[in-house]
Every structure is written in C-alpha cells, then in structure tokens.
Amino acid sequence: MSDLLRLYGLGANAMFAQHKRLATSGNNIANAATPGHSRQVVQLQSLGGNGLGSGGVFAGSAMRVSDPLLTLRERQADAAFGFHSEASRALATTEAELLTSSRNLPATISDFFAALSRVTASPSDEILRRAFIEEGVALTRAFGSISAGYDAMQLDADQRSRELVSEVNRWTSELAAANRAMSGAGSPDPAVADRRDLAARNLAELVGGRARVDADGMMRVVLPTGQALVDGHRALQMRMSGGGASGQPPTFELVDGLRVDAMPLPTEGRLGGLLDFRMSTLDGARVELDALAYDFATQFNQVHNAHAGLEDLVPRDFFVQPGQAQGAAAGMQVSAEIVSDHRNLASRSGALGPGDNSGLLALSALAEQPLAAGGTRPFTAEAIRMMSDLGAEVAGSRMQEGIAAERRHVLAGFRDAVSGVSLEEETFLLSEAQRVAEAAMRFVSVVDDLLGHLIRTL
C-alpha cells in the first residue's frame, strides 16, 4: 500500500511541474510586448529511481534566458545611438534655424553688395542710397538674429541636459532598487532582473558607461571617467550647475549623501551627444559668426572712413565699430548718423564733387576681396562655407545615427532569437503542458482506483 501512496506523490509532482510550465508560458505570452522582458523557461529534472513509486520529475524555478555578452553589446550600441541621435537632432534644428529666409546670411550679404552696386551707378540718387542703407540694416538684423538663435539653442540644450540628468537619476534609483530586491535572494525574481537590465540599458543610452554584475549578484554602473554611478544598493545622483541664463558653461557633480564629487562633462550617450553639440559645434559656430561680423564691420568701416559723404569731409563709420570679435554679431548695427541721413554715406573721394563714385566703388570692391577668415575668403564665401560645413556635419551625424540604429536593430534581432518570446512556440508549449498534465491526472485517477480496490478487498 505504501508503494501505491508514493505513486500519488509521483503523479502530483508531474501535475505540479506541468502547471508551472503552463504558468510560465502564460507569463511569457502576457509579456511578449513588455519592454525588457526576457523569455522564461522551467527546467525539468528527472528524479530517477527504479522502485515502485520512485522516480518522477522535479520542476525548478522559472529561469530567464539571456546572453550576458549580447546584453553588453546592446548597452554599447545604446550608448552610441543615444550620442548620435541627440547630436543629430540638435544639429538638424540648428540647420533649420539658419536656413530660414530671415537668417540666410549668404543671401543677405549678396543683397547688401547688390544694392551697393546699384548706388555706384547713380551715386546721388536718394532712393538708391536709402535702399542700400536699409540693406545694411537688414544685414545687421541677420547677424543679430542668428546670434539670438544660437543663444536660444544654447538655452534649449541646457534645459534638455537638465531633463536628461533627471532621467539618469530616475534610472539609477530604479537600478539600485532592483539590486536591493535581488540581494540575498536564493532564486532572484526574473521580472526584477528584467527591470534591472532595462534600467542599465536606459542608463547606457543616456550617459554611456559600463555595467557589470559582480560575484555578489549586484550590478554596478561605472561612468567612462571611472566614477561609480550605481554601486550595489547605492544610487549616486547626478547634478548639473551653470548653463542657461547664467552665461556660464555647465558643470556636473555626483552626489552621494553628503559627499559631492566633481565630474568631467559626460562624453557618451544622449547627454554626451548634446553636450558635444553645445560645447563644440554651437560654441564654434558662435565664434565663427562673431569673427565674420567683426571682420565685415571693421573692413567696411576702414574704407568708408577713407571717403566722404555728399556734403562734408567728416570721416564716419558705416557700422558701429565693435570693440572685439566676441559679441560682434549680436551688437552689429548701422551707425545712427548713416541711418538718419543718407548724405553721410561715403560715396566720393574728398577731393572730388558729389558726382564722384570712387568711394562707392571702393566699398563695392570689398565683396570680392579675401578679407574674412583671416584673409582667406570673401565675406559671402565665408558665410557659404559656414553653412556648408554645418550641412556636412548634419549629414555626417545623420549617417552615424543611421549606422547606430541599424546596429541596434541587428542586435535586437539576435536578442529576440535568444531571449525573445515566440507566440507560436509558447502556444505549442502550452498545448504540450496541458496534454502532459491531463495524462498525469489520469495517472492519479488510476492510482486512486487501484488504492480503492485494494482497500475494499482488504
């Protein structure tokens, strides 16, 4: 009789194992579209034995199916995609801003010299002279508009950086919480492990760095600088200062309770890509714009000062002379004396009369002289070069973003093959587990009948 009773246990274990398989497949199907979910499987182990009632099956806990090397490569791909995606977005916004009709600098410079050429043909014509001065005002507005656009883009980049820092801190807290939930657990919850891996991938996309799982089962995240961002149960908080309306470049710190450590500017992930745009591309474009505005105003003023207006010989600047290159684009203006009285436009040599156009010819000749970019290009050519360089940078960034996106797509395919949920496969496993469970139930029913017959017989 004892052997028959042991057969009850054998059948019950079989039913329990198949119920666990059913639950696991059901969980996989329910989470097939859940971000970060890794397929789970139940490992069945034969208990062996050769006596009546011995043997059977043992069903362990549900296990995640994952590949640590593939996970590492995915995080690296996330960091590269984040960097190029954020940089590409910022660059495309800059290009769109500079190509608007009101800010198209090469066209505005060309219009300025075209209006000057028309005055040259009729130096005393008041309408043409006023029209040229208006083109000068339009030119200063174009420089100022672009400079203001750069200021707005800098503010946007700093605000976006703060948003990204907040996301970093959210995911570091999530990862540390997952570490706490998994610490000391004999059999870690696969769902918690999924959340931890998802947090690590999001951190990689945001700020790069490296994540590893140590022998104690805790995941640690280290920035490219070697500073820890997550260390077991501890989540350090990133803090950004400066930037925005302060006029100071942004700085970053890592806060761990009462301890505050300075950290270099992030160089990887979305935050790295945005800061690279802000500190390199945007600041470089601002320096070039200011240099062009300074050269334009200075060179034009030198020639204008050497010639006379229609009614006196007083030397005058056409533009308000900037004191230095920095800020020259934002402060560029046509002199109030020129705006208020067209006769102050220097059009002649001091020795000749009002019909002389030698001053206008000398000013017009500046259009083709290499006076910009350290005396290497004409003004219009330098403006075109600035735009074309930006366009080339945008194209290059988009290409890198596309390469990074394709790499992520390929790795996602590998991950699906290893850890993804196949609805067809899970449906088959459900059906198989159901059939085995039904057979186990019949087995228990047969044992029950035998045991009942034995009892009645005795």
Secondary structure, DSSP 8 states (H G I E B T S, - for coil): -HHHHHHHHHHHHHHHHHHHHHHHHHHHHHTTTSTT---EEEEEEE----STT---EEEEEEEE---HHHHHHHHHHHHHHHHHHHHHHHHHHHHHHHTSGGG-HHHHHHHHHHHHHHHHHSTT-HHHHHHHHHHHHHHHHHHHHHHHHHHHHHHHHHHHHHHHHHHHHHHHHHHHHHHHHHTT-SS--HHHHHHHHHHHHHHHHHH--EEEE-TTS-EEEE-TTS-EEEETTEE-EEEEES-GGG-S--EEEEEETTEEEEE----SHHHHHHHHIIIIIIHHHHHHHHHHHHHHHHHHHHHHHTSB-SS------SB---SSSTTHHHH--B-HHHHH-GGGS--B-TTS-TT--HHHHHHHHGGGS--BTTTTB-HHHHHHHHHHHHHHHHHHHHHHHHHHHHHHHHHHHHHHHHH---HHHHHHHHHHHHHHHHHHHHHHHHHHHHHHHHHHH-
